[in-house]
Amino acid sequence: MEKEDILLFDRGISKADTYKQISQANKYFITRLNVGRKYIQVKENALNSNQDNSITILNDEIVNLYKQQSKRVTCDLRLVKAENKKGEELWFLTNIFYLSAQELVFSYKRRWDIEVFFKFIKQHLQFKRFISHTTNGMSVYLLYCV
């Protein structure tokens, strides 16, 4: 994994300690967080005026999450709250502080393109397992099999 790689994943991880471990390993991530998750605000970030028509940024803050035992995990994470066109509130959690809130949300939305791509190659190209997980290996595999 390259240093500038960003892990994009859905709400499969819920333990605050796991987010801390990812951050301590110097890996970047963006994920969704369940609305209403317990946290404490450390700092509120200023909102940019750049708004996308498909999503509105409501809040951008630095937070610490709580464990189930109401014990605070001291790891600064960024929580971006947004609202989609349907009026649904979405929470995004990350350890990336150099991107704008809009860029973070857009990056997470790109995750769906990746999901659609893998669904396509598994269903239509009949790929069940990958021999290689590198870009070059997958390119060779795609060229050879198609």
DSSP file (Angstrom, degrees, kcal/mol; ACC not computed):
  #  RESIDUE AA STRUCTURE BP1 BP2  ACC     N-H-->O    O-->H-N    N-H-->O    O-->H-N    TCO  KAPPA ALPHA  PHI   PSI    X-CA   Y-CA   Z-CA
    1    1 A M              0   0    0      0, 0.0     2,-0.1     0, 0.0     0, 0.0   0.000 360.0 360.0 360.0 130.3    0.0    0.0    0.0
    2    2 A E    >   -     0   0    0      1,-0.1     3,-1.3     4,-0.0     0, 0.0  -0.421 360.0-115.8 -78.6 156.6    1.4    3.4   -1.0
    3    3 A K  T 3  S+     0   0    0      1,-0.3    25,-0.3    -2,-0.1    -1,-0.1   0.861 115.4  49.8 -60.8 -36.4    1.5    6.2    1.5
    4    4 A E  T 3  S+     0   0    0     23,-0.1    -1,-0.3     2,-0.1     2,-0.1   0.447  85.4 114.5 -86.0   1.4   -1.0    8.3   -0.5
    5    5 A D    <   -     0   0    0     -3,-1.3    23,-0.8     1,-0.0     2,-0.5  -0.404  55.3-149.3 -68.1 147.6   -3.5    5.5   -0.8
    6    6 A I  E     -a   28   0A   0     21,-0.1     2,-0.5    -2,-0.1    23,-0.2  -0.984   7.7-136.2-123.0 126.9   -6.8    6.0    0.9
    7    7 A L  E     -a   29   0A   0     21,-2.9    23,-2.6    -2,-0.5     2,-0.5  -0.701  20.7-167.6 -79.3 126.1   -8.9    3.1    2.4
    8    8 A L  E     +a   30   0A   0     -2,-0.5     2,-0.3    21,-0.2    23,-0.2  -0.974  19.8 153.2-115.9 120.4  -12.5    3.6    1.5
    9    9 A F  E     -a   31   0A   0     21,-1.8    23,-0.7    -2,-0.5   102,-0.0  -0.986  36.7-121.3-147.2 157.1  -14.9    1.3    3.3
   10   10 A D    >   -     0   0    0     -2,-0.3     2,-0.8    21,-0.2     3,-0.7   0.038  60.8 -62.1 -83.7-163.2  -18.5    1.3    4.5
   11   11 A R  T 3  S+     0   0    0      1,-0.2    -1,-0.1    20,-0.1    23,-0.1   0.059  94.9 115.1 -77.2  28.6  -19.8    1.0    8.0
   12   12 A G  T 3   +     0   0    0     -2,-0.8     2,-0.5     2,-0.1    -1,-0.2   0.751  67.5  62.3 -71.0 -24.1  -18.3   -2.5    8.6
   13   13 A I    <   +     0   0    0     -3,-0.7    -4,-0.0     1,-0.1    -1,-0.0  -0.886  51.7 157.4-104.3 130.4  -15.9   -1.2   11.2
   14   14 A S        +     0   0    0     -2,-0.5     2,-0.4    19,-0.1    -1,-0.1   0.549  37.9 105.4-126.4 -14.5  -17.4    0.2   14.4
   15   15 A K    >>  -     0   0    0      1,-0.2     4,-1.2     2,-0.0     3,-0.7  -0.555  58.9-148.6 -75.7 127.6  -14.7   -0.1   17.1
   16   16 A A  H 3> S+     0   0    0     -2,-0.4     4,-1.7     1,-0.2    -1,-0.2   0.836  97.3  61.0 -62.1 -33.8  -13.1    3.2   17.9
   17   17 A D  H 3> S+     0   0    0      1,-0.2     4,-2.3     2,-0.2    -1,-0.2   0.831  98.6  57.3 -63.6 -31.8   -9.8    1.5   18.7
   18   18 A T  H <> S+     0   0    0     -3,-0.7     4,-2.3     2,-0.2    -1,-0.2   0.909 105.2  49.7 -66.4 -41.9   -9.7    0.1   15.1
   19   19 A Y  H  X S+     0   0    0     -4,-1.2     4,-2.1     1,-0.2    -1,-0.2   0.893 111.0  50.8 -61.9 -38.9   -9.8    3.7   13.7
   20   20 A K  H  X S+     0   0    0     -4,-1.7     4,-2.6     2,-0.2    -2,-0.2   0.909 109.2  50.4 -64.7 -42.5   -7.0    4.6   16.1
   21   21 A Q  H  X S+     0   0    0     -4,-2.3     4,-1.4     2,-0.2    -2,-0.2   0.896 109.7  50.3 -63.7 -41.0   -4.9    1.6   15.0
   22   22 A I  H  <>S+     0   0    0     -4,-2.3     5,-1.8     2,-0.2    -1,-0.2   0.925 112.8  47.1 -62.2 -44.0   -5.4    2.6   11.3
   23   23 A S  H ><5S+     0   0    0     -4,-2.1     3,-1.7     1,-0.2    -2,-0.2   0.906 109.9  51.8 -64.5 -42.5   -4.3    6.1   12.1
   24   24 A Q  H 3<5S+     0   0    0     -4,-2.6    -1,-0.2     1,-0.3    -2,-0.2   0.763 103.6  58.9 -67.4 -24.0   -1.3    5.0   14.1
   25   25 A A  T 3<5S-     0   0    0     -4,-1.4    -1,-0.3    -3,-0.2    -2,-0.2   0.348 116.8-117.4 -83.1   6.3   -0.2    2.8   11.2
   26   26 A N  T < 5 +     0   0    0     -3,-1.7     2,-0.4     1,-0.2    -3,-0.2   0.862  68.5 139.5  58.7  39.7   -0.1    6.0    9.1
   27   27 A K      < -     0   0    0     -5,-1.8     2,-0.3   -23,-0.0    -1,-0.2  -0.924  47.1-134.4-111.8 139.4   -2.9    4.9    6.7
   28   28 A Y  E     +a    6   0A   0    -23,-0.8   -21,-2.9    -2,-0.4     2,-0.3  -0.679  27.8 176.5 -91.6 146.2   -5.6    7.2    5.5
   29   29 A F  E     -a    7   0A   0     -2,-0.3    66,-1.1   -23,-0.2    67,-0.4  -0.989  22.0-164.6-146.4 156.1   -9.2    6.2    5.5
   30   30 A I  E     +aB   8  94A   0    -23,-2.6   -21,-1.8    -2,-0.3     2,-0.3  -0.985  26.9 156.0-136.4 130.8  -12.7    7.5    4.7
   31   31 A T  E     -aB   9  93A   0     62,-2.4    62,-2.7    -2,-0.4     2,-0.3  -0.923  41.7-102.9-144.6 168.6  -15.7    5.7    5.9
   32   32 A R  E     - B   0  92A   0    -23,-0.7     2,-0.4    -2,-0.3    60,-0.2  -0.715  32.0-155.6 -90.6 150.6  -19.4    6.2    6.8
   33   33 A L  E     - B   0  91A   0     58,-2.4    58,-0.6    -2,-0.3     2,-0.1  -0.963  27.8 -99.9-125.1 143.5  -20.3    6.4   10.4
   34   34 A N    >   -     0   0    0     -2,-0.4     3,-1.8     1,-0.1     2,-0.1  -0.424  44.5-108.7 -63.0 131.7  -23.8    5.6   11.9
   35   35 A V  T 3  S+     0   0    0      1,-0.3    -1,-0.1    54,-0.2    46,-0.0  -0.408 105.5  30.1 -61.2 132.0  -25.7    8.8   12.5
   36   36 A G  T 3  S+     0   0    0      1,-0.3    -1,-0.3    -2,-0.1    -2,-0.1   0.430  79.5 157.9  96.7   0.4  -26.0    9.4   16.2
   37   37 A R    <   -     0   0    0     -3,-1.8     2,-0.3     1,-0.1    -1,-0.3  -0.308  49.3-106.7 -57.8 140.1  -22.7    7.7   17.1
   38   38 A K        +     0   0    0     28,-0.1    28,-1.7    29,-0.0     2,-0.3  -0.554  58.3 141.3 -77.2 128.9  -21.4    9.0   20.5
   39   39 A Y  E     -C   65   0A   0     -2,-0.3     2,-0.4    26,-0.2    26,-0.2  -0.950  44.2-123.9-153.7 169.4  -18.4   11.3   20.3
   40   40 A I  E     -C   64   0A   0     24,-2.6    24,-2.1    -2,-0.3     2,-0.3  -0.991  28.8-123.3-123.0 134.7  -17.0   14.5   21.9
   41   41 A Q  E     +C   63   0A   0     -2,-0.4    22,-0.3    22,-0.2     3,-0.1  -0.592  27.3 176.3 -77.9 131.5  -16.1   17.5   19.8
   42   42 A V  E    S-     0   0A   0     20,-3.4     2,-0.3     1,-0.4    21,-0.2   0.779  70.3  -9.5 -97.3 -40.4  -12.5   18.7   20.0
   43   43 A K  E     -C   62   0A   0     19,-1.7    19,-3.2     2,-0.0     2,-0.5  -0.985  59.8-131.3-158.6 147.0  -12.7   21.5   17.4
   44   44 A E  E     -C   61   0A   0     -2,-0.3    17,-0.3    17,-0.2     2,-0.3  -0.914  23.9-144.9-105.0 131.0  -15.1   22.8   14.8
   45   45 A N        -     0   0    0     15,-3.0    15,-0.4    -2,-0.5     2,-0.2  -0.635  23.3-105.5 -91.3 150.3  -13.7   23.5   11.3
   46   46 A A        -     0   0    0     -2,-0.3     2,-0.3    13,-0.1    -1,-0.1  -0.483  36.0-121.4 -71.5 143.6  -14.9   26.3    9.1
   47   47 A L        -     0   0    0     -2,-0.2     2,-0.2    11,-0.1    -1,-0.1  -0.682  18.9-130.1 -88.4 139.6  -17.1   25.3    6.3
   48   48 A N        -     0   0    0     -2,-0.3     9,-0.1     2,-0.2    -1,-0.0  -0.483  13.7-129.0 -79.1 157.6  -16.2   26.1    2.7
   49   49 A S  S    S+     0   0    0     -2,-0.2     2,-0.8     2,-0.0    -1,-0.1   0.552  78.1 110.1 -84.3  -6.6  -18.7   27.8    0.4
   50   50 A N        +     0   0    0      2,-0.0     2,-0.4     0, 0.0    -2,-0.2  -0.588  47.5 173.9 -70.3 108.2  -18.1   25.1   -2.2
   51   51 A Q        -     0   0    0     -2,-0.8     2,-0.3     5,-0.1     5,-0.1  -0.963  24.9-140.4-120.5 136.7  -21.3   23.1   -2.2
   52   52 A D        -     0   0    0      3,-0.8     3,-0.5    -2,-0.4     5,-0.1  -0.647  19.2-127.5 -87.7 147.9  -22.2   20.3   -4.6
   53   53 A N  S    S+     0   0    0     -2,-0.3    -1,-0.1     1,-0.2     3,-0.1   0.781 107.7  52.7 -67.0 -25.9  -25.8   20.2   -5.8
   54   54 A S  S    S+     0   0    0      1,-0.2    31,-0.9    30,-0.1     2,-0.3   0.696 118.8  24.0 -86.2 -18.3  -26.1   16.5   -4.8
   55   55 A I  E     - D   0  84A   0     -3,-0.5    -3,-0.8    29,-0.2     2,-0.5  -0.999  62.5-150.0-150.0 143.2  -25.0   17.0   -1.2
   56   56 A T  E     - D   0  83A   0     27,-2.7    27,-2.4    -2,-0.3     2,-0.5  -0.959  19.5-133.2-116.1 128.1  -24.8   19.7    1.4
   57   57 A I  E     + D   0  82A   0     -2,-0.5    25,-0.3    25,-0.2     3,-0.1  -0.685  25.8 176.2 -79.6 124.3  -22.1   19.9    4.0
   58   58 A L  E     -     0   0A   0     23,-3.0     2,-0.3    -2,-0.5    24,-0.2   0.806  62.1  -1.4 -95.8 -37.6  -23.7   20.6    7.4
   59   59 A N  E     - D   0  81A   0     22,-1.8    22,-2.4   -13,-0.1     2,-0.4  -0.995  48.1-164.8-157.6 148.7  -20.8   20.3    9.8
   60   60 A D  E     + D   0  80A   0    -15,-0.4   -15,-3.0    -2,-0.3     2,-0.3  -0.946  30.5 154.2-140.1 115.1  -17.0   19.6    9.8
   61   61 A E  E     -CD  44  79A   0     18,-2.4    18,-3.2    -2,-0.4     2,-0.5  -0.959  44.5-119.9-144.6 158.3  -15.4   18.9   13.1
   62   62 A I  E     +CD  43  78A   0    -19,-3.2   -20,-3.4    -2,-0.3   -19,-1.7  -0.867  46.2 172.9 -96.5 130.9  -12.5   17.2   14.8
   63   63 A V  E     -CD  41  77A   0     14,-3.3    14,-2.6    -2,-0.5     2,-0.4  -0.871  34.7-138.9-136.6 163.8  -13.8   14.5   17.3
   64   64 A N  E     -C   40   0A   0    -24,-2.1   -24,-2.6    -2,-0.3     2,-0.1  -0.994  30.3-137.2-118.8 133.6  -12.8   11.7   19.6
   65   65 A L  E     -C   39   0A   0     -2,-0.4     8,-2.9     8,-0.4     2,-0.3  -0.466  10.8-128.3 -86.5 161.3  -15.1    8.7   19.6
   66   66 A Y  B     -F   72   0B   0    -28,-1.7     6,-0.2     6,-0.2   -50,-0.2  -0.834  14.5-130.4-105.7 148.0  -16.3    6.8   22.6
   67   67 A K    >   -     0   0    0      4,-2.8     3,-1.5    -2,-0.3   -52,-0.0  -0.290  40.5 -93.0 -79.5 177.1  -16.1    3.0   23.1
   68   68 A Q  T 3  S+     0   0    0      1,-0.3    -1,-0.1     2,-0.1    -2,-0.0   0.813 126.3  60.4 -63.2 -30.1  -19.2    1.1   24.2
   69   69 A Q  T 3  S-     0   0    0      2,-0.1    -1,-0.3     1,-0.1     3,-0.1   0.200 121.6-106.3 -84.6  19.0  -18.2    1.4   27.9
   70   70 A S  S <  S+     0   0    0     -3,-1.5     2,-0.5     1,-0.2    -2,-0.1   0.780  75.0 144.1  60.7  29.0  -18.4    5.3   27.5
   71   71 A K        -     0   0    0      2,-0.0    -4,-2.8     1,-0.0    -1,-0.2  -0.878  50.7-124.4-100.1 127.9  -14.6    5.5   27.5
   72   72 A R  B     -F   66   0B   0     -2,-0.5     2,-0.7    -6,-0.2    -6,-0.2  -0.498  12.5-143.9 -74.2 133.1  -13.1    8.1   25.3
   73   73 A V        -     0   0    0     -8,-2.9     2,-1.9    -2,-0.2    -8,-0.4  -0.884  15.6-139.0 -97.0 115.0  -10.6    7.0   22.7
   74   74 A T        +     0   0    0     -2,-0.7     2,-0.3   -10,-0.1   -10,-0.1  -0.542  60.5 116.3 -82.0  85.2   -8.0    9.8   22.4
   75   75 A C        -     0   0    0     -2,-1.9     2,-0.4   -10,-0.1   -10,-0.4  -0.893  63.7-128.2-149.0 114.6   -7.5    9.9   18.6
   76   76 A D        +     0   0    0     -2,-0.3     2,-0.3   -12,-0.1   -12,-0.2  -0.524  37.1 170.5 -71.3 121.5   -8.4   13.0   16.7
   77   77 A L  E     -D   63   0A   0    -14,-2.6   -14,-3.3    -2,-0.4     2,-0.5  -0.867  31.7-117.9-125.6 160.7  -10.6   12.1   13.8
   78   78 A R  E     -DE  62  94A   0     16,-3.3    16,-2.0    -2,-0.3     2,-0.5  -0.886  21.9-164.8-106.5 127.7  -12.6   14.2   11.4
   79   79 A L  E     -DE  61  93A   0    -18,-3.2   -18,-2.4    -2,-0.5     2,-0.6  -0.952   3.2-171.0-113.7 120.1  -16.3   14.0   11.3
   80   80 A V  E     -DE  60  92A   0     12,-2.9    12,-2.7    -2,-0.5     2,-0.5  -0.953   6.5-159.9-112.7 120.6  -18.1   15.5    8.3
   81   81 A K  E     +DE  59  91A   0    -22,-2.4   -23,-3.0    -2,-0.6   -22,-1.8  -0.855  19.4 168.6-101.1 133.7  -21.9   15.7    8.5
   82   82 A A  E     -DE  57  90A   0      8,-3.0     8,-3.1    -2,-0.5     2,-0.4  -0.891  27.1-139.4-139.2 167.3  -23.8   16.1    5.2
   83   83 A E  E     -DE  56  89A   0    -27,-2.4   -27,-2.7    -2,-0.3     6,-0.2  -0.999  17.5-145.7-131.9 130.8  -27.3   15.9    3.8
   84   84 A N  E >   -D   55   0A   0      4,-2.2     3,-1.9    -2,-0.4   -29,-0.2  -0.237  39.0 -89.0 -86.2-178.9  -28.2   14.3    0.5
   85   85 A K  T 3  S+     0   0    0    -31,-0.9   -30,-0.1     1,-0.3    -1,-0.1   0.778 126.1  58.8 -61.7 -27.7  -30.9   15.5   -1.9
   86   86 A K  T 3  S-     0   0    0      2,-0.1    -1,-0.3     1,-0.0     3,-0.1   0.514 119.2-109.1 -80.3  -4.2  -33.5   13.2   -0.2
   87   87 A G  S <  S+     0   0    0     -3,-1.9     2,-0.3     1,-0.3    -2,-0.1   0.560  70.6 144.8  87.5   8.9  -32.9   15.0    3.1
   88   88 A E        -     0   0    0      1,-0.0    -4,-2.2     0, 0.0     2,-0.4  -0.647  47.8-129.3 -83.2 135.2  -31.0   12.1    4.7
   89   89 A E  E     - E   0  83A   0     -2,-0.3     2,-0.4    -6,-0.2    -6,-0.2  -0.692  25.1-169.4 -85.2 135.1  -28.2   12.9    7.0
   90   90 A L  E     - E   0  82A   0     -8,-3.1    -8,-3.0    -2,-0.4     2,-0.5  -0.976   8.4-153.6-125.0 137.0  -24.9   11.1    6.3
   91   91 A W  E     -BE  33  81A   0    -58,-0.6   -58,-2.4    -2,-0.4     2,-0.4  -0.947   7.8-166.6-113.2 132.5  -21.8   11.1    8.6
   92   92 A F  E     -BE  32  80A   0    -12,-2.7   -12,-2.9    -2,-0.5     2,-0.4  -0.962   3.1-162.3-118.3 133.6  -18.3   10.6    7.2
   93   93 A L  E     +BE  31  79A   0    -62,-2.7   -62,-2.4    -2,-0.4     2,-0.3  -0.933  20.7 151.1-117.9 138.5  -15.4    9.7    9.4
   94   94 A T  E     -BE  30  78A   0    -16,-2.0   -16,-3.3    -2,-0.4   -64,-0.2  -0.968  47.9-138.8-154.9 166.9  -11.7   10.1    8.3
   95   95 A N  S    S+     0   0    0    -66,-1.1     2,-0.6    -2,-0.3   -65,-0.1   0.067  73.5 109.3-114.8  20.1   -8.2   10.8    9.5
   96   96 A I        +     0   0    0    -67,-0.4    -2,-0.1   -18,-0.1     8,-0.1  -0.869  34.2 167.5 -98.9 121.9   -7.5   13.1    6.5
   97   97 A F        +     0   0    0     -2,-0.6    -1,-0.1     1,-0.1   -20,-0.0   0.526  64.2  68.4-110.9  -9.7   -7.2   16.7    7.5
   98   98 A Y  S    S+     0   0    0      2,-0.1     2,-0.2     0, 0.0    -1,-0.1   0.597  85.8  77.2 -91.7 -11.3   -5.8   18.3    4.3
   99   99 A L  S    S-     0   0    0      1,-0.1     2,-0.1     2,-0.0    -3,-0.0  -0.641  85.5-108.9 -94.5 155.5   -8.8   17.8    2.0
  100  100 A S     >  -     0   0    0     -2,-0.2     4,-2.0     1,-0.1     5,-0.2  -0.377  31.6-110.0 -73.5 162.3  -11.9   19.9    2.1
  101  101 A A  H  > S+     0   0    0      1,-0.2     4,-2.2     2,-0.2     5,-0.2   0.891 120.8  53.3 -60.1 -40.0  -15.1   18.4    3.4
  102  102 A Q  H  > S+     0   0    0      1,-0.2     4,-2.4     2,-0.2    -1,-0.2   0.896 107.4  50.6 -63.5 -41.0  -16.5   18.4   -0.1
  103  103 A E  H  > S+     0   0    0      2,-0.2     4,-2.4     1,-0.2    -1,-0.2   0.872 109.2  52.1 -65.4 -36.6  -13.5   16.5   -1.5
  104  104 A L  H  X S+     0   0    0     -4,-2.0     4,-2.2     2,-0.2    -2,-0.2   0.935 111.3  45.6 -63.8 -46.6  -13.8   13.9    1.3
  105  105 A V  H  X S+     0   0    0     -4,-2.2     4,-2.1     1,-0.2    -2,-0.2   0.909 113.3  50.0 -64.9 -41.7  -17.5   13.3    0.5
  106  106 A F  H  X S+     0   0    0     -4,-2.4     4,-1.4     2,-0.2    -1,-0.2   0.907 109.0  52.5 -62.9 -41.6  -16.7   13.1   -3.3
  107  107 A S  H  < S+     0   0    0     -4,-2.4     4,-0.5     1,-0.2     3,-0.3   0.903 109.4  49.1 -60.8 -42.0  -13.9   10.6   -2.6
  108  108 A Y  H >< S+     0   0    0     -4,-2.2     3,-1.5     1,-0.2     4,-0.5   0.896 105.7  57.2 -65.1 -38.7  -16.2    8.4   -0.6
  109  109 A K  H >X S+     0   0    0     -4,-2.1     3,-1.1     1,-0.3     4,-0.6   0.813  96.4  64.5 -61.8 -29.2  -18.8    8.6   -3.5
  110  110 A R  H 3X S+     0   0    0     -4,-1.4     4,-1.4    -3,-0.3     3,-0.4   0.730  85.1  75.6 -65.5 -21.4  -16.1    7.2   -5.8
  111  111 A R  H <> S+     0   0    0     -3,-1.5     4,-2.1    -4,-0.5    -1,-0.2   0.869  88.6  57.6 -56.4 -37.8  -16.2    4.0   -3.7
  112  112 A W  H <> S+     0   0    0     -3,-1.1     4,-2.4    -4,-0.5    -1,-0.2   0.873 100.6  56.0 -64.8 -36.3  -19.5    3.1   -5.4
  113  113 A D  H  X S+     0   0    0     -4,-0.6     4,-2.1    -3,-0.4    -1,-0.2   0.889 107.4  50.0 -60.4 -38.8  -17.8    3.2   -8.8
  114  114 A I  H  X S+     0   0    0     -4,-1.4     4,-2.4     2,-0.2    -2,-0.2   0.919 109.3  51.0 -65.3 -44.1  -15.3    0.7   -7.5
  115  115 A E  H  X S+     0   0    0     -4,-2.1     4,-2.2     1,-0.2    -2,-0.2   0.912 110.8  48.5 -59.5 -43.9  -18.1   -1.6   -6.3
  116  116 A V  H  X S+     0   0    0     -4,-2.4     4,-2.4     2,-0.2    -1,-0.2   0.894 109.8  52.9 -64.8 -40.4  -19.9   -1.4   -9.6
  117  117 A F  H  X S+     0   0    0     -4,-2.1     4,-2.4     2,-0.2     5,-0.2   0.942 111.0  45.3 -60.6 -48.6  -16.6   -2.2  -11.5
  118  118 A F  H  X S+     0   0    0     -4,-2.4     4,-1.9     1,-0.2    -1,-0.2   0.871 111.8  52.5 -66.4 -35.6  -16.0   -5.3   -9.3
  119  119 A K  H  X S+     0   0    0     -4,-2.2     4,-2.6    -5,-0.2     5,-0.3   0.920 109.9  50.2 -62.7 -42.6  -19.6   -6.5   -9.7
  120  120 A F  H  X>S+     0   0    0     -4,-2.4     4,-2.8     1,-0.2     5,-0.9   0.945 112.0  44.7 -61.7 -50.0  -19.3   -6.1  -13.5
  121  121 A I  H  <5S+     0   0    0     -4,-2.4     6,-2.1     1,-0.2     4,-0.3   0.824 116.3  47.4 -69.9 -27.8  -16.1   -8.1  -13.8
  122  122 A K  H  <5S+     0   0    0     -4,-1.9    -1,-0.2    -5,-0.2     4,-0.2   0.912 122.9  31.7 -75.8 -41.8  -17.4  -10.9  -11.5
  123  123 A Q  H  <5S+     0   0    0     -4,-2.6    -2,-0.2    -5,-0.2    -3,-0.2   0.918 131.5  27.9 -83.0 -44.7  -20.8  -11.2  -13.1
  124  124 A H  T  <5S+     0   0    0     -4,-2.8    -3,-0.2    -5,-0.3    -2,-0.1   0.785 128.9  37.0 -93.8 -29.2  -20.1  -10.5  -16.8
  125  125 A L  S   <S-     0   0    0     -5,-0.9    -1,-0.2    -4,-0.3    -3,-0.2   0.419 101.5-127.6-102.3   0.5  -16.5  -11.5  -17.2
  126  126 A Q        +     0   0    0     -6,-0.3     2,-0.7     1,-0.2    -4,-0.2   0.795  49.0 159.1  60.6  33.5  -16.8  -14.5  -14.9
  127  127 A F        +     0   0    0     -6,-2.1    -1,-0.2     1,-0.2     3,-0.1  -0.790   7.8 163.9 -86.0 119.3  -13.8  -13.5  -12.6
  128  128 A K        +     0   0    0     -2,-0.7     2,-0.3     1,-0.3    -1,-0.2   0.763  65.7  19.5-103.2 -35.7  -14.2  -15.3   -9.3
  129  129 A R  S    S-     0   0    0     -7,-0.0     2,-0.5     0, 0.0    -1,-0.3  -0.981  71.3-131.1-136.0 148.0  -10.7  -14.9   -7.9
  130  130 A F        -     0   0    0     -2,-0.3     3,-0.1     1,-0.1     8,-0.1  -0.861   4.9-160.3-100.2 131.1   -7.9  -12.6   -8.7
  131  131 A I  S    S+     0   0    0     -2,-0.5     2,-0.3     1,-0.2    -1,-0.1   0.856  83.2  24.5 -73.1 -36.1   -4.4  -14.1   -9.3
  132  132 A S        -     0   0    0      5,-0.1    -1,-0.2     2,-0.1     9,-0.0  -0.951  56.2-161.7-130.6 148.6   -2.8  -10.8   -8.6
  133  133 A H        +     0   0    0     -2,-0.3     2,-0.2    -3,-0.1    -1,-0.1   0.319  63.8 100.7-110.3   5.2   -3.9   -7.7   -6.6
  134  134 A T  S  > S-     0   0    0      1,-0.1     4,-2.4     0, 0.0     5,-0.2  -0.519  82.1-117.4 -86.0 159.9   -1.4   -5.3   -8.2
  135  135 A T  H  > S+     0   0    0      2,-0.2     4,-2.2     1,-0.2     5,-0.2   0.928 116.2  46.8 -60.8 -46.5   -2.5   -2.9  -11.0
  136  136 A N  H  > S+     0   0    0      1,-0.2     4,-2.5     2,-0.2     5,-0.2   0.927 112.0  50.4 -63.6 -45.1   -0.1   -4.5  -13.4
  137  137 A G  H  > S+     0   0    0      1,-0.2     4,-2.2     2,-0.2    -1,-0.2   0.897 111.8  46.9 -60.9 -41.9   -1.2   -8.0  -12.5
  138  138 A M  H  X S+     0   0    0     -4,-2.4     4,-2.7     2,-0.2    -1,-0.2   0.879 110.7  53.1 -69.2 -36.7   -4.8   -7.2  -12.9
  139  139 A S  H  X S+     0   0    0     -4,-2.2     4,-2.5     2,-0.2    -2,-0.2   0.933 111.0  45.9 -62.3 -46.1   -4.2   -5.5  -16.3
  140  140 A V  H  X S+     0   0    0     -4,-2.5     4,-2.5     2,-0.2     5,-0.2   0.919 113.2  50.3 -61.9 -44.1   -2.4   -8.5  -17.6
  141  141 A Y  H  X S+     0   0    0     -4,-2.2     4,-2.3    -5,-0.2     5,-0.2   0.914 111.7  47.5 -61.4 -44.8   -5.1  -10.8  -16.3
  142  142 A L  H  X S+     0   0    0     -4,-2.7     4,-1.6     1,-0.2    -2,-0.2   0.916 114.2  46.6 -63.8 -43.6   -7.9   -8.7  -17.9
  143  143 A L  H  < S+     0   0    0     -4,-2.5    -2,-0.2     1,-0.2    -1,-0.2   0.887 114.6  47.5 -66.1 -38.8   -6.0   -8.5  -21.3
  144  144 A Y  H  < S+     0   0    0     -4,-2.5    -2,-0.2    -5,-0.2    -1,-0.2   0.890 117.7  39.7 -70.1 -40.5   -5.3  -12.3  -21.3
  145  145 A C  H  <        0   0    0     -4,-2.3    -1,-0.2    -5,-0.2    -2,-0.2   0.695 360.0 360.0 -87.1 -19.6   -8.8  -13.4  -20.3
  146  146 A V     <        0   0    0     -4,-1.6    -1,-0.2    -5,-0.2    -2,-0.2   0.449 360.0 360.0-100.5 360.0  -10.9  -11.0  -22.4
